[in-house]
Amino acid sequence: MKFNQLHSWHLTYKKAIQVQETLSDRLILKRVAGKVCTVAGADVSYDKYRDCFFAGVVVYKIGKQLERIEETTAIGRVRFPYIPGLLSFREAPILLKAFKKLKNDPDVILFDGQGIAHPRHFGLASHLGLILDRRAIGCAKSRLVGEFRGVRNVVGASSKLFYKHEVVGAVLRTKINTNPVFVSPGHKVNLAFAIRIVLKTCSGYRIPEPVRQAHVLVNRVRKEQTK
């Protein structure tokens, strides 16, 4: 899988923010035409004892049932500190190594992170969606920014997520009696499309299956490497 090198990854805090502010203007926040036959999920796992982390991407074919068709992993060293709002500068380089190994170019990519539900409208899903030039969706387990009303305890129920009087995502119930997830457009999708893909790929769990399996994959690789 090919991607665009839009900037250096060796950046200061201020430069990283400038990159976000500049590139956010290039996002396409509407649904781009095209079939959705494959969906990928991506995740990262950290080694608690070393400055090492692991990325995983799992690709599924969408039909009557989800069919797992490919997976890739990558291992690397952490080069950027943990700073809220700048997660992509920490995790994107290792994720790109895993995406580069893919033989199947996914039509849509789901990330365990934010899209435009971000202080500068440029979370992990937006950043990598732009670099990979793919439809990208953020599906996070927790909120980074915004306010919302309660969500009914029914699968598919949602509440709009507002940040500075603008809708930046939705709080979506994917499983009853379980906390909702925070869905936001990353790149080349609108909110309605993002919600539909998340619900379509949830197989009885809170988290979409591609992301859930990417999480399982990277944790397995991490444990194998740290034995």
C-alpha positions, 0 to 999 in steps of 0.5 A: 500500500502506497502513501503520501509523505506530507511532512517530516516526523521529526517535529517539535511540539509547536511544529506538530501543531502547525502541521495539524492546523495546516493539513486540516484544511485539506480534509474532505468531510463528505462521502466520496463515491465508491464501493465499500468491499473491504474495511481495515482496522488498525491499532497500536500496543505499547511495551510497558518496559521498553520504548517499543511499540507494535502496530497491527492492521487487519483487513476484512471483506464485507458481505453477508458476513465479515471475512478476514483476508489479510493482516500485517504488523510492524515493530518500532521504537517510540520517537514522540512523547505522549501529548494529548491531541498529538497522538498521531505523531507518536503512532502514525509512523509505526502504523504506516509501516504496517500499512505499507506491507498490505497487499490489499488496499482497503476501501475504508479504514477504521482507527482506534482514535479520533477523526475531526473530534479533536481540538484542531479537527485533525486526530489520528484518523484524519491524519492517516486518512489524508496520508493514505488517501483513503476513507478513514473513520475514527472510532474511539473508546473515550471522548477527547473534546465536545459535549453530548446528550445521553444515548438511549440503551439501544443498538444504533442509538446515537447523540451528536457530539458538539465542539465549539457549536459544531457537530464533530462526531457522534456518540454511538451505542454499538452494544446494549448495557455497554458504554458507547463509542465516539465516532467521527469522520476522518477523511473522505467520509461524512458522519452518517457514512461513518456511523453506518460503517461502524455499525455494519462492522460491529459483530456483537461487540462494542468495538468494530471487528476490524479494530477489535481484531487489530487490537488482539493481533498487536497484543499477541505480537507484543507478548510474543516479542517480550517473552 
